[in-house]
Amino acid sequence: MGTYLIRRLFWLVPVLFTVSLVTFIIMRSAPGGPWDTSDERRQVDAATARSLAAFYGLDKPIWRQFLGYVIGDTNSQTGKYVCGLVCGNLGPSYRQRGRSVQDILFGAPEGKTFWQSRFGYSLRLGLMALSMAVFIGIPLGIIAALKQNTIADYIALFIATSGISVPSFVLAIFFIIIFAARLHWVNILVDDWTQIRYWFMPMAVLGFGTMAFTARLTRSSMLEVMRQDYVRTARAKGLVERVVVLTHMFRNALIPVITILGPALAGLVTGSFIIETMFSFPGMGRAYVQAIGQRDYSLIMGTTVVYALLIAVANLSVDVFYVFVDPRIRLEE
């Protein structure tokens, strides 16, 4: 397993390089720049724009800017060599002057912990949404399979189909109208996200689709396992139904579900920018959306690389977890 993990980790290098290159090309192909503003009265004059471009190295050739971001380059102002992405340096923010991308994404306010950083907020929201998907979706799928073609199965399928069919932003609008505007259970605009009750709506909206997909996949996997010979043999031996379901059926039906849970967590963390923007959630996704609108090149590049790394690590974690769920599976050395 050690050789397999090392090989997979080395493969992260070309993956992250490709992601960085594609993001860089798309980003620089878009019109506008980091010094543009929507207010004509606040437009940066040409001399200031040239000074800022020289300070941040944006006056250099495109290929050198990319290599400087990934590998490193000499700062034309100070004459010092600044290592790039290979050293974990995500670069300075062009719009939030004096702050680095690492500080924006992973830095917490003074007196706060890591979990109060933008990445910490997004990670907590993703974990809560995934917990909702697992602890509701898997039991729902098991019940639907065991009670096939009954009212319980129909209700479970209706919930699962609704969760897959309804887009998350549409569900978010309904939640805001019902729970905030009508029932007044939560505030529409939240200033203090330390109160856990305000997390209910973004968590439910973000995790509902994953919960629905998990329920459908669990149901189909359980139905397939129920028809296997070893399940009939276990029942013929006189084992109680609870043991048959949990030991012989559920463990084998769990493998396809695990396949999606790792990427699902990465997807919940990386795909939450719409939900974070709608609920004004202080996470990494909202900062990403703002960076795109402001053409903050370093923040866009850094956040994209972090997202790509999360997805790659999640896929690797799924492969490793297979071994613990099913001893018959062995990773290739």
Beta strands, then each sheet from edge to edge (+ up, - down):
strand 1: 72-74
strand 2: 81-83
sheet 1: 1+ 2-
end
